[in-house]
Amino acid sequence: MERPDCKAISKAIQFKPDDHEAWHNRGVALNELGRDEEAIASYDKAIQFKPDKHEAWYNRGNALFNLGRYEEAIASYDKAIQFKPDYHEAWNNRGNALKGIGRYEEAIASFDQALQFKPDYHVAWNNRGIALDDLGRYDDLGRYEEAIASYDKAIQFKPDYHEAWNNRGNALLSLGRYEEAIASFDQALQCKPDKHEAWYNRGVALGNLGRYEEAIASYDKAIQFKPGCHGTWNNRGNALKGIGRYEEAIASFDKAIQFKPDYHYPWYGKAVCYVKQGQVDKAIDHLRQAIKLNSQARDWAKTDSAFAPIRQDPRFQALIQEP
């Protein structure tokens, strides 16, 4: 579809200021240019002249969503649905807005409405799965099973849906079903070989299985497609640490720190590597920095057997006992 020309539309509005279609089209054009505030003003004009124009309410909701104004977006989607109750896209996007403010059960109900009107709507099946994933994180593991079933439906209607394959893998990862998770990430990568998230997630699953060499290879692919991802560099360092390649691990942690200096995980990882190498002063310094960035590192160090060789060092004791 050819993008409407803002200038041409504005000229049309000059001749007919109450042309609701022109105001709506101007909003769409501004949306596509990323000028969401201006787009909302245009949709408001369209709605002023035609209050039941469901497309304007829907697109207004999308612009508000883009700005992170989820409550207002929901109100706009509600108006779109009031005038067109079977508007499956509006039900879906309303669900996304509800998900954005943590109202997951309501989001699922909204996705269910979208699917009632369009049962093969793969996007809504995927989004429903994401909301169930979120509930699994905060509620109970049973929601992950439901999430997987939703992703399966998304994939049924769109077999090359790499997002759904990747999300399905993450749900399996959360359940500790690592082999199945890897198979799901492999499917995502078959559909989209440069999907860095799937390479990263695949590395996490392999690491959890103790298959560190394969994990490193997966992280290397993730880095190939997204070189600046601090989390990938950190996890790669952990995998290298897991097979005793401490110098390489330290270099990987250094890359993580380069991209995110306040990231406590690589500082902690380096501390462990330095203990293994017998470099006690460096280990203490790096652990101190990790704890400074996040006190969670103190709790880890208290029970981490990696620090056994320096546990009686007064400097170590001081670090783990500080409030």
N, C-alpha and C positions, 0 to 999 in steps of 0.2 A: 504494500500500500504506500502510495506517494505521500510524503509528509506535507501537511498543509503549509502554505507560505504565510507567515505571520503578517507581513506587510500587506499582502493582498487581502487577507481577512480583515485587518484593521481598516482598510479602505472600504470594504463592504459594510462594516459596522458604521462608518461615518455616514453612509447613505441611508442605512436602515438600523438605527441604534437599538431597536427592540428585536433584532434578528437572533433568536435564541440559538439557532444552529451555528451561526457565525461565532457567537461568543463561546459556544462549546468547542468548536473546532480550534479557536484561538487557544483555549485551555489545553487541548490535546497537543498542539504544536509547542506550547511553552513547556508542557510536561516532558516532551521528548528532548527539549533543550536543557532539561534539568532545572528550569526556573519555576519551582513548585509554588512558591508564594504567589507569584503573578498568575500562575495557572489557576490557583484557588479563587483569586479575585475574578477571573474570567468565568469560571464555573458558577460563581455566585451570581453573576449577571445573567447567565443562561437560565439559572433557576428562578431568578427574579421575574423573568418574562415567561417562563414555562415551569411552574413549580413541580410538575409531575414528570419532569424529564429524567428518567431513571439513569440514563447513561451519564448525565452530568453529575448526579449524586454519587455514582460509582467512581467516576474518574476523580472527583473531588476527594473521595475517600482514599484513592491511591496516592494522590499528591500529599495528603495529610500523613499517610503511612510512611511515605518517603522521608518526611520531616521528623518522624518519630513521635508524631502527635496521635497516639493510638486511640485514646478515648474519643477524640473528635472524629477520627477515621471510622470507628465503629458506628457512631451516630449517623455519619454519611451513608455508610453501607446499609444501615437500618432503613433509611429513607429510600434508597434504591430498591430494597426488597419490598418495602411498603407498596411501591408502585409497580413492581414486577416480582411477585413472590417466588417465581421459579428461576430467578437470576442466579445460576449456579456459580458464576465467577464472583459475584458479590458475596454469596455465602462463604466461598472459599477464602476470599481476601479478608472478610470479617473474622474468620477463624484465625488467620495469620496475625491480625491485630490483637485479638484476644490472647493469643499465644505470646505476643510481644509484651504483655503486661502480666504474664504469669497466670492467666485464668484458663488453665489447660482443659478442665472438664467442659467449660462453655465452648472453648475452641473446637474440641472434638464434636460436640453437638452441632456446631456450625458446619464443620466438614461433612458430618452425616447428612445435613440438609442438602448440601451441594451434591452429594452422591445420590440422594433420593431423586433429584431431578436429572442427574447425569451419572448413571452408575459406572460408566467406563472412564470417568474423569481421573486420569492417572495422577494429575497434580494434587488433587484433593486427597487421594489415597496416600500419597507420599507425605503430605503435610499432616495428615491425621497420624501417621506413624511417628513423625517428629514430636508431635504433642504427647503421644503416648510414651515416647522415649523420655521426654522431660518429666512426665509423671513417675516413670520408673526410677528416675534419679532422686526424686523427692518423696516418693510414696512407697511403692513396693515393686519387687522384681517381676511380678506377674504382668505388669504393663508392658515389659519388653517383649513378652511373647505375643501380646496383642499388636505391638508395633511391627513385629516381623510379619504377622499376618497381613497387616495393612500394606507393608512394602511389597509383599508377594502379589497383592492385588494390583498395585501400581505397575509392577513388572509384567504381570499377566496382560495388561492392556498396552504396555509400551516396553517390550523386551530389551530395548537398548537404552533404557532409562538409567544412566550411570549414577545419577544422584540417589535414586532409590536403592540400587545395588550397594553403594557406599554406606548409606544410612542403615540398611539391613545388616551389613557387616558390623557396624558400630553397636547395634543392638545385641548381636551375637557376642561381640567382644565384652559387653557389659555383663552378659550371662556366663562368661568364662568358656564359651564354646569356640575356642580359638581356631580349630581346623576349619569349621564351617565359616567362621568370619573370614579367614584367608580366601576360601573359595568364593565368597561374595565379593571381596575386594578384587579378586582376579577377574570376575565378571565385569565389574565397574571399569577395570583397566582395559579389558578387551573392547569395551564400547568407547572408552576415552583414554588412550595410552598416556596422555600428559596430565592426568588428574593427580596432582601432587598430594591431595588429601588422602586419596586411596593408597598411594605408595606409602605415605606416612602411617596410616592406620594399619596397613599390612605389616609394616615394620614393628608396630606395637604388639600385634598378635604373635608374630614370630618371636619377639623378645620374651613374651610371657611363656612361650613354649621352650625357652632356653636355646632357640636356634639363632644364635647371635650373628653368625656369619651371613645368613640369609637376611636377617633384620638389617644389618649394615648395608647390604646391597639394595634393600628396599629404601632405606633412608637416602642412599646416594642418588637413587632415581628421583625421590621427592626433591632433593636439593638441586638436581639438574633442572627441574622445572620451576622451582621456587627457591633460589639461592639464599634469600634473606630470612628464611623461617627459623627463628631462634629455637623453637621447640624441637624441630627436626635435628638441628645440630646437637642439642642437649641429649636427645634420645640416642643419637648415633654415638655420642660419647659414652653413655651408659652401656650400650652394647659392646663397645670396644673394651670398656672397663671389665665387663663380664667375662671376657676371654683373656684378660691380663695384658692387653696392649695399651699400657698406661700412657706412654708418650703420645700415641695417636689420640687416645681419649682426651688427654689434656688439650691437645690442639683443637679437637672438636668442641670441647667446652669453651675454649677461648673464642671460637667463632660465635657460639651462642651469646657469650658476653658482649662481643663486638656489636651484635645486632640488638641486644637488650641488656644494657649494663646492670640494671636493677633486678635481674632475674636470678633468684636465689639458688635454683636447682643446679646450674653449672658450677657455681662457687662451691656448693656442697660436694658435687661430683669430683671436682679438682682436689678438695681436701682429702677425700678417700684415696684418690690416686697417689697423692703425696705420702700418705701413711704407708701405702703398699710399697712405695719406693724408698721408704725410710727417711724422707725429708720432713722431719717433724715440725720445724719452724714454719715452713710453707703450709703444711697441713693446718696448723693452728691459725695462721693468718687468714687462710681461705675459709675455714670454718667460722671464724669470728665475723668475716664479711657476710657469709650466708645468714648467720643469726641476726646480724644487724639489718639485713634486708627483710628477713621474715623469721620471727621467733619460732616458727614451726620447725626450723632446722635444729634448734636446741633439743626439741622433743625427739627428733630422729636420732640425734647423736647419742642421747642417753642410753638407747637400747641397740644401736647399730654395732654389730660384732666387728665391723671393719675397723673400728677405733680401739679395739682391744689392746693393740701394742702401745697405745699412748694414754690409756684410760687413767693411769695413776699419775700422769704428768700434771703438776699443779695448775698449769695454764689451761689444760683441758677441763680439769675439775672446776676451775673458776668459770669457764664459759658455760658449762651445763648447769651450774648452780645459780647463775645470775637470774634475777627475776625477769 
